[in-house]
C-alpha cells in the first residue's frame, strides 16, 4: 500500500510539474524549436530585455498586482475585524457568505458582470473609454478580498480578546490598541493574505480580459500571441515568473508553519 501511495503521489507531482520543467528547459534552448533541444543558451533571456511589448505588459501586471494586493489587504483586514465585532452570529455568517461570492462564483461570470457594470457607469458619467487601468484594479481588488478575509479571520479568532481591553486600560486609544496589539498578533494572517492576493492578481486572465480595455496585462498579451506563435522569450519570462511565485509560496508555507507552531505553544501554555 505504501508503494502504491508513493507511486500515486509521484505521478501527480510528475503531471503537475512536467510541463513547467519542459518550459524551463526550452527557455535555455539555443534555437526557437519547441521539440528539439539543440544546445544550452541564454539568448532568449537577453532578447526579453529588448522586448518592449512584453516588458510593458509585465510592468502593467506588476502595478495591478501590487496595488490590488495592498488595497485588498487593507480593506480585507478591516472587514475581518468588522465581521468579528458583529455580535449576532447570524449577521456575521450572512456577511461572510456575501463576501465569499466572488471566490465561489465562476470567473467568467464575475468578469462579464464587472464589465457590464463598468461600461454602464462609464456611459452614465460620460467617459469615452469605460475600461482601463482603474477598472482592472477594482476588479482585482474585488476577487482578492475574500482570500484576504479568510486568511485574517483565523488569526483574529486565535487572538485573546482581553489583550485589546488591557491595552485600553493602560491608556491606549482604540486605534493605538489596534495597531500595537491586534495587528502584531494577526501579522502572519495579513502577510499570507497579501501574498495570496498578489499571486492571484499576477495570474488572473479571465477577469482581466473582460475589464482591461486598452490596458493590457501579461496574461492577455501571451493569449494574443497564441493566435499566431509564442516566441521563445515568453518561455524565459514565464520561467522567471514561476521562480518568483515558487519563492512566494515557500515563504507563505513557512509563515503558515511558524504561525501553527506559535498557536500550538500558546494552547499548551
Secondary structure by P-SEA (a helix, b strand, c coil): caaaaaaaaaaaaaaacaaaaaaaaaaacccccccccccccaaaaaaaaaaaaaaaaaaaaaaaaaaaaaaaaaaaaaaaaaaaacccaaaaaaaaaaaaccccccaaaaaaaaaaaaaaaaaaacccccccaaaaaaaaaaaaaaaaaaaaaaaaaacccaaaaaaaaacccaaaaaaacccccaaaaaaaaaaaaaaaaaaccaaaaacccccccaaaaaaaaaaccccaaaaaaaaaaaaaaaaaaaaaaaaaaaaaaaaaaaaac
